[in-house]
Amino acid sequence: MLDYEEEIRKFKPSLEVEEIEDAVYQEDLTDMTDLLKQMMDQKK
C-alpha cells in the first residue's frame, strides 16, 4: 500500500512549471479588455 505522507515529502514540483509561470508573467499578453479598447478606438 502507498504511504501518502512519504510520497508527499518526496514530491518536488517540475521546474518546467515554474519556468512557464515566469514566462507568462513577463509576457505582455493581450486580454479581452485590450481587444475591446482596440475595437472602440477603431470605431471612433
C-alpha positions as CSV (number, residue, x, y, z in Angstrom):
1,M,0.0,0.0,0.0
2,L,1.2,3.5,-0.7
3,D,2.4,5.7,2.1
4,Y,0.9,9.0,1.1
5,E,2.7,11.1,3.7
6,E,6.0,9.7,2.4
7,E,5.1,10.4,-1.2
8,I,4.2,14.0,-0.3
9,R,7.5,14.5,1.4
10,K,9.4,13.3,-1.7
11,F,7.3,15.4,-4.1
12,K,9.2,18.2,-5.9
13,P,7.4,20.4,-8.4
14,S,8.5,20.3,-12.0
15,L,10.9,23.0,-12.9
16,E,9.1,23.4,-16.2
17,V,6.0,24.6,-14.5
18,E,8.0,27.3,-12.6
19,E,9.7,28.4,-15.9
20,I,6.4,28.6,-17.7
21,E,4.9,30.7,-14.9
22,D,7.8,33.2,-15.1
23,A,7.5,33.4,-18.8
24,V,3.7,34.1,-18.7
25,Y,4.1,36.8,-16.1
26,Q,6.9,38.5,-18.1
27,E,5.0,38.4,-21.4
28,D,2.6,41.3,-22.2
29,L,-0.4,39.3,-23.3
30,T,-3.5,40.8,-24.9
31,D,-6.6,40.3,-22.9
32,M,-10.3,40.9,-23.5
33,T,-10.1,44.4,-22.2
34,D,-7.3,45.3,-24.6
35,L,-9.3,43.9,-27.5
36,L,-12.4,45.9,-26.5
37,K,-10.4,49.1,-26.3
38,Q,-8.9,48.5,-29.7
39,M,-12.4,47.9,-31.2
40,M,-13.7,51.1,-29.6
41,D,-10.7,53.1,-30.9
42,Q,-11.3,51.8,-34.4
43,K,-15.0,52.9,-34.2
44,K,-14.0,56.5,-33.4
